[in-house]
Amino acid sequence: TAMIAKRAYSKSKRAEAARGSQEASMAALGDGGSDLQEVMEEVPVPPLFRTALVWALFMGVSSNTRYQVVFGLERLVEGTVLAQKVPMIANVATIAIRFANNIYGGEQFIDMARWAGVQ
């Protein structure tokens, strides 16, 4: 078996390595000469309270309505003779319905957030 030599690094050496990797990451993200403060100033902070209100409204109205429709569609599929004979059909239909609901709901929230001015 090969032995891996353990090296003892001081806290200052580890901090220096972390700082170097942070600077390299920031340089890769920015124009190469960007300072961390400059990069942080470019990204606007979204309004927390308004975003929370938009999310609550979305969950209360859109999400609840969509899930009621999903449950109704699943009940219809499970009630068919074919799904009772081959349960895998009901499982696949459930996956497809929930996947479509997830995609549609995500798009709907983005549209609502843009309309409310929080995105």
TISE-361788 format. One record per atom (N, C-alpha, C): atom name; x, y, z; residue in three letters. Coordinates in Angstrom, 1 decimal. Layout:
- drenke_east_north_up_marpa
- CA_X_Y_Z_ALA
...
END
This chain:
- drenke_east_north_up_marpa
- N_0.8_-1.2_0.0_THR
- CA_0.0_0.0_0.0_THR
- C_0.9_1.2_0.0_THR
- N_0.4_2.3_-0.7_ALA
- CA_1.1_3.5_-0.7_ALA
- C_0.8_4.3_0.5_ALA
- N_1.8_5.0_1.0_MET
- CA_1.5_5.8_2.2_MET
- C_1.5_7.3_1.8_MET
- N_0.5_8.0_2.3_ILE
- CA_0.4_9.4_2.0_ILE
- C_1.0_10.2_3.1_ILE
- N_2.0_11.0_2.8_ALA
- CA_2.6_11.8_3.9_ALA
- C_1.7_12.9_4.4_ALA
- N_1.5_13.0_5.7_LYS
- CA_0.7_14.1_6.2_LYS
- C_1.6_15.3_6.4_LYS
- N_1.1_16.4_6.0_ARG
- CA_1.9_17.7_6.2_ARG
- C_1.1_18.6_7.2_ARG
- N_1.8_19.2_8.0_ALA
- CA_1.2_20.1_8.9_ALA
- C_1.3_21.5_8.4_ALA
- N_0.1_22.1_8.1_TYR
- CA_0.1_23.5_7.6_TYR
- C_-0.4_24.4_8.7_TYR
- N_0.3_25.5_8.8_SER
- CA_-0.2_26.5_9.8_SER
- C_-1.4_27.1_9.4_SER
- N_-2.1_27.8_10.3_LYS
- CA_-3.3_28.5_10.0_LYS
- C_-3.1_29.6_9.0_LYS
- N_-2.0_30.3_9.1_SER
- CA_-1.7_31.4_8.2_SER
- C_-1.5_30.8_6.7_SER
- N_-0.9_29.6_6.6_LYS
- CA_-0.7_29.0_5.3_LYS
- C_-2.1_28.6_4.7_LYS
- N_-2.9_28.1_5.5_ARG
- CA_-4.3_27.7_5.1_ARG
- C_-5.1_28.9_4.7_ARG
- N_-5.0_30.0_5.5_ALA
- CA_-5.7_31.2_5.1_ALA
- C_-5.2_31.8_3.8_ALA
- N_-3.9_31.8_3.6_GLU
- CA_-3.2_32.3_2.4_GLU
- C_-3.7_31.5_1.2_GLU
- N_-3.8_30.2_1.3_ALA
- CA_-4.3_29.4_0.2_ALA
- C_-5.8_29.7_-0.1_ALA
- N_-6.6_29.8_1.0_ALA
- CA_-8.0_30.1_0.8_ALA
- C_-8.2_31.5_0.1_ALA
- N_-7.4_32.5_0.6_ARG
- CA_-7.5_33.8_0.0_ARG
- C_-7.1_33.8_-1.5_ARG
- N_-6.0_33.0_-1.8_GLY
- CA_-5.6_32.8_-3.2_GLY
- C_-6.7_32.2_-4.1_GLY
- N_-7.4_31.2_-3.6_SER
- CA_-8.4_30.5_-4.3_SER
- C_-9.6_31.4_-4.5_SER
- N_-9.9_32.2_-3.5_GLN
- CA_-11.0_33.2_-3.5_GLN
- C_-10.7_34.2_-4.6_GLN
- N_-9.5_34.7_-4.6_GLU
- CA_-9.1_35.7_-5.6_GLU
- C_-9.2_35.2_-7.0_GLU
- N_-8.7_33.9_-7.2_ALA
- CA_-8.8_33.2_-8.5_ALA
- C_-10.2_33.1_-8.9_ALA
- N_-11.1_32.7_-8.0_SER
- CA_-12.5_32.5_-8.3_SER
- C_-13.2_33.8_-8.8_SER
- N_-12.8_34.9_-8.0_MET
- CA_-13.4_36.2_-8.4_MET
- C_-12.9_36.7_-9.7_MET
- N_-11.6_36.4_-10.0_ALA
- CA_-11.0_36.8_-11.2_ALA
- C_-11.7_36.1_-12.4_ALA
- N_-12.0_34.8_-12.2_ALA
- CA_-12.7_34.0_-13.2_ALA
- C_-14.1_34.5_-13.5_ALA
- N_-14.8_35.0_-12.4_LEU
- CA_-16.1_35.5_-12.5_LEU
- C_-16.1_36.9_-13.1_LEU
- N_-15.2_37.7_-12.8_GLY
- CA_-15.2_39.1_-13.2_GLY
- C_-14.3_39.3_-14.4_GLY
- N_-13.8_40.5_-14.6_ASP
- CA_-13.0_40.8_-15.7_ASP
- C_-11.5_40.6_-15.5_ASP
- N_-11.2_39.9_-14.4_GLY
- CA_-9.8_39.6_-14.0_GLY
- C_-9.2_40.6_-13.0_GLY
- N_-9.6_41.8_-13.0_GLY
- CA_-9.1_42.8_-12.1_GLY
- C_-10.1_43.2_-11.1_GLY
- N_-11.3_42.6_-11.1_SER
- CA_-12.4_43.0_-10.2_SER
- C_-12.0_42.7_-8.8_SER
- N_-12.4_43.6_-7.9_ASP
- CA_-12.3_43.5_-6.5_ASP
- C_-13.6_42.9_-6.0_ASP
- N_-13.6_42.2_-4.9_LEU
- CA_-14.8_41.5_-4.3_LEU
- C_-15.9_42.6_-4.1_LEU
- N_-15.5_43.7_-3.6_GLN
- CA_-16.5_44.8_-3.3_GLN
- C_-17.1_45.3_-4.6_GLN
- N_-16.4_45.4_-5.7_GLU
- CA_-17.0_45.8_-7.0_GLU
- C_-18.0_44.8_-7.5_GLU
- N_-17.6_43.5_-7.4_VAL
- CA_-18.6_42.5_-7.8_VAL
- C_-19.8_42.5_-7.0_VAL
- N_-19.7_42.7_-5.7_MET
- CA_-20.9_42.7_-4.8_MET
- C_-21.8_43.9_-5.1_MET
- N_-21.2_45.0_-5.5_GLU
- CA_-22.0_46.2_-5.8_GLU
- C_-22.8_46.0_-7.1_GLU
- N_-22.3_45.2_-8.0_GLU
- CA_-23.0_45.0_-9.2_GLU
- C_-24.3_44.2_-9.1_GLU
- N_-24.4_43.3_-8.0_VAL
- CA_-25.6_42.5_-7.8_VAL
- C_-26.5_43.1_-6.9_VAL
- N_-27.7_43.5_-7.4_PRO
- CA_-28.7_44.2_-6.5_PRO
- C_-29.3_43.2_-5.5_PRO
- N_-29.6_43.6_-4.3_VAL
- CA_-30.2_42.8_-3.3_VAL
- C_-31.7_42.9_-3.5_VAL
- N_-32.4_41.8_-3.7_PRO
- CA_-33.9_41.9_-3.9_PRO
- C_-34.5_42.3_-2.6_PRO
- N_-35.7_42.9_-2.7_PRO
- CA_-36.4_43.3_-1.5_PRO
- C_-37.0_42.1_-0.8_PRO
- N_-36.6_41.8_0.4_LEU
- CA_-36.9_40.6_1.1_LEU
- C_-38.4_40.5_1.4_LEU
- N_-39.0_41.6_2.0_PHE
- CA_-40.4_41.6_2.5_PHE
- C_-41.3_41.5_1.3_PHE
- N_-41.1_42.2_0.2_ARG
- CA_-41.9_42.2_-1.0_ARG
- C_-41.8_40.8_-1.7_ARG
- N_-40.6_40.2_-1.7_THR
- CA_-40.5_38.9_-2.3_THR
- C_-41.2_37.9_-1.5_THR
- N_-41.2_38.0_-0.2_ALA
- CA_-41.9_37.1_0.7_ALA
- C_-43.4_37.2_0.5_ALA
- N_-43.9_38.4_0.3_LEU
- CA_-45.4_38.6_0.1_LEU
- C_-45.8_38.0_-1.3_LEU
- N_-45.0_38.2_-2.3_VAL
- CA_-45.3_37.7_-3.6_VAL
- C_-45.3_36.2_-3.5_VAL
- N_-44.3_35.6_-2.8_TRP
- CA_-44.3_34.1_-2.7_TRP
- C_-45.5_33.6_-1.9_TRP
- N_-45.9_34.3_-0.9_ALA
- CA_-47.1_33.8_-0.1_ALA
- C_-48.3_33.9_-1.0_ALA
- N_-48.5_35.0_-1.7_LEU
- CA_-49.6_35.1_-2.6_LEU
- C_-49.6_34.0_-3.6_LEU
- N_-48.5_33.8_-4.2_PHE
- CA_-48.4_32.7_-5.2_PHE
- C_-48.7_31.3_-4.7_PHE
- N_-48.2_31.0_-3.5_MET
- CA_-48.5_29.7_-2.9_MET
- C_-50.0_29.6_-2.5_MET
- N_-50.6_30.7_-2.0_GLY
- CA_-51.9_30.6_-1.6_GLY
- C_-52.9_30.6_-2.7_GLY
- N_-52.6_31.2_-3.9_VAL
- CA_-53.6_31.2_-5.0_VAL
- C_-53.2_30.2_-6.1_VAL
- N_-52.1_30.4_-6.7_SER
- CA_-51.7_29.6_-7.9_SER
- C_-51.4_28.2_-7.5_SER
- N_-50.5_28.0_-6.5_SER
- CA_-50.0_26.7_-6.2_SER
- C_-51.2_25.8_-5.7_SER
- N_-52.0_26.3_-4.8_ASN
- CA_-53.1_25.6_-4.3_ASN
- C_-54.1_25.2_-5.4_ASN
- N_-54.4_26.1_-6.3_THR
- CA_-55.3_25.8_-7.4_THR
- C_-54.7_24.7_-8.3_THR
- N_-53.4_24.8_-8.6_ARG
- CA_-52.8_23.8_-9.5_ARG
- C_-52.8_22.5_-8.8_ARG
- N_-52.5_22.4_-7.5_TYR
- CA_-52.5_21.1_-6.9_TYR
- C_-53.9_20.5_-6.8_TYR
- N_-54.9_21.3_-6.7_GLN
- CA_-56.3_20.7_-6.7_GLN
- C_-56.5_20.1_-8.1_GLN
- N_-56.1_20.8_-9.1_VAL
- CA_-56.2_20.2_-10.5_VAL
- C_-55.4_18.9_-10.7_VAL
- N_-54.2_18.9_-10.1_VAL
- CA_-53.3_17.7_-10.2_VAL
- C_-54.0_16.5_-9.5_VAL
- N_-54.5_16.8_-8.3_PHE
- CA_-55.2_15.7_-7.6_PHE
- C_-56.4_15.2_-8.4_PHE
- N_-57.2_16.1_-9.0_GLY
- CA_-58.3_15.7_-9.8_GLY
- C_-57.9_14.9_-11.0_GLY
- N_-56.9_15.3_-11.7_LEU
- CA_-56.4_14.5_-12.8_LEU
- C_-55.9_13.2_-12.4_LEU
- N_-55.2_13.1_-11.3_GLU
- CA_-54.7_11.8_-10.9_GLU
- C_-55.9_10.9_-10.5_GLU
- N_-56.9_11.4_-9.9_ARG
- CA_-58.1_10.6_-9.6_ARG
- C_-58.8_10.1_-10.8_ARG
- N_-58.9_11.0_-11.8_LEU
- CA_-59.5_10.5_-13.1_LEU
- C_-58.7_9.4_-13.7_LEU
- N_-57.3_9.5_-13.7_VAL
- CA_-56.5_8.5_-14.3_VAL
- C_-56.6_7.2_-13.6_VAL
- N_-56.6_7.3_-12.2_GLU
- CA_-56.6_6.1_-11.4_GLU
- C_-58.0_5.4_-11.5_GLU
- N_-59.0_6.1_-11.9_GLY
- CA_-60.3_5.5_-12.0_GLY
- C_-60.6_4.8_-13.4_GLY
- N_-59.7_4.9_-14.3_THR
- CA_-59.9_4.3_-15.6_THR
- C_-59.6_2.8_-15.5_THR
- N_-60.3_2.0_-16.3_VAL
- CA_-60.1_0.6_-16.3_VAL
- C_-58.7_0.2_-16.7_VAL
- N_-58.1_0.8_-17.6_LEU
- CA_-56.7_0.5_-18.1_LEU
- C_-55.7_0.7_-16.9_LEU
- N_-55.9_1.8_-16.2_ALA
- CA_-55.0_2.0_-15.1_ALA
- C_-55.2_1.0_-13.9_ALA
- N_-56.4_0.5_-13.8_GLN
- CA_-56.6_-0.5_-12.7_GLN
- C_-56.0_-1.8_-13.1_GLN
- N_-56.0_-2.1_-14.4_LYS
- CA_-55.4_-3.4_-14.9_LYS
- C_-53.9_-3.3_-14.9_LYS
- N_-53.4_-2.1_-15.3_VAL
- CA_-51.9_-1.9_-15.4_VAL
- C_-51.6_-0.7_-14.5_VAL
- N_-51.3_-0.9_-13.3_PRO
- CA_-51.0_0.2_-12.3_PRO
- C_-49.8_1.1_-12.8_PRO
- N_-48.9_0.5_-13.5_MET
- CA_-47.8_1.3_-14.0_MET
- C_-48.2_2.5_-14.8_MET
- N_-49.3_2.4_-15.5_ILE
- CA_-49.9_3.5_-16.3_ILE
- C_-50.3_4.7_-15.4_ILE
- N_-50.9_4.4_-14.3_ALA
- CA_-51.3_5.4_-13.4_ALA
- C_-50.0_6.1_-12.8_ALA
- N_-49.0_5.3_-12.5_ASN
- CA_-47.7_5.8_-12.0_ASN
- C_-47.1_6.8_-13.0_ASN
- N_-47.0_6.3_-14.2_VAL
- CA_-46.4_7.2_-15.3_VAL
- C_-47.2_8.4_-15.5_VAL
- N_-48.5_8.3_-15.5_ALA
- CA_-49.3_9.5_-15.7_ALA
- C_-49.2_10.5_-14.5_ALA
- N_-49.0_10.0_-13.3_THR
- CA_-48.8_10.8_-12.1_THR
- C_-47.5_11.6_-12.2_THR
- N_-46.4_10.8_-12.7_ILE
- CA_-45.1_11.5_-12.8_ILE
- C_-45.2_12.6_-13.9_ILE
- N_-45.9_12.3_-15.0_ALA
- CA_-46.0_13.3_-16.1_ALA
- C_-46.8_14.5_-15.7_ALA
- N_-47.9_14.3_-15.0_ILE
- CA_-48.8_15.4_-14.5_ILE
- C_-48.0_16.3_-13.5_ILE
- N_-47.3_15.6_-12.6_ARG
- CA_-46.6_16.4_-11.6_ARG
- C_-45.4_17.1_-12.2_ARG
- N_-44.7_16.5_-13.1_PHE
- CA_-43.6_17.2_-13.8_PHE
- C_-44.1_18.4_-14.6_PHE
- N_-45.2_18.3_-15.3_ALA
- CA_-45.7_19.4_-16.0_ALA
- C_-46.2_20.5_-15.1_ALA
- N_-46.8_20.1_-14.0_ASN
- CA_-47.2_21.1_-12.9_ASN
- C_-46.0_21.9_-12.4_ASN
- N_-44.9_21.2_-12.2_ASN
- CA_-43.7_21.8_-11.6_ASN
- C_-43.1_22.8_-12.6_ASN
- N_-43.0_22.4_-13.9_ILE
- CA_-42.5_23.3_-14.9_ILE
- C_-43.4_24.6_-15.0_ILE
- N_-44.7_24.3_-15.2_TYR
- CA_-45.7_25.4_-15.3_TYR
- C_-45.7_26.3_-14.1_TYR
- N_-45.6_25.8_-12.9_GLY
- CA_-45.6_26.6_-11.7_GLY
- C_-44.4_27.4_-11.6_GLY
- N_-43.2_26.9_-12.0_GLY
- CA_-42.0_27.7_-11.9_GLY
- C_-42.1_28.9_-12.9_GLY
- N_-42.6_28.6_-14.1_GLU
- CA_-42.7_29.7_-15.1_GLU
- C_-43.7_30.7_-14.6_GLU
- N_-44.8_30.3_-14.0_GLN
- CA_-45.8_31.2_-13.4_GLN
- C_-45.3_32.1_-12.3_GLN
- N_-44.4_31.5_-11.4_PHE
- CA_-43.9_32.3_-10.4_PHE
- C_-42.9_33.3_-10.9_PHE
- N_-42.1_33.0_-11.9_ILE
- CA_-41.1_33.9_-12.5_ILE
- C_-41.9_35.1_-13.1_ILE
- N_-43.0_34.8_-13.8_ASP
- CA_-43.8_35.8_-14.4_ASP
- C_-44.4_36.7_-13.4_ASP
- N_-44.9_36.1_-12.3_MET
- CA_-45.6_36.9_-11.2_MET
- C_-44.5_37.8_-10.5_MET
- N_-43.3_37.2_-10.3_ALA
- CA_-42.3_38.0_-9.6_ALA
- C_-41.8_39.1_-10.5_ALA
- N_-41.7_38.9_-11.8_ARG
- CA_-41.4_40.0_-12.7_ARG
- C_-42.5_41.1_-12.7_ARG
- N_-43.7_40.7_-12.7_TRP
- CA_-44.8_41.6_-12.7_TRP
- C_-44.8_42.4_-11.4_TRP
- N_-44.5_41.8_-10.3_ALA
- CA_-44.5_42.5_-9.0_ALA
- C_-43.2_43.3_-8.8_ALA
- N_-42.2_43.1_-9.7_GLY
- CA_-41.0_43.9_-9.6_GLY
- C_-40.0_43.4_-8.6_GLY
- N_-40.1_42.1_-8.3_VAL
- CA_-39.1_41.6_-7.3_VAL
- C_-38.1_40.7_-8.0_VAL
- N_-38.2_40.5_-9.3_GLN
- CA_-37.2_39.6_-10.0_GLN
- C_-36.5_40.4_-11.1_GLN
END
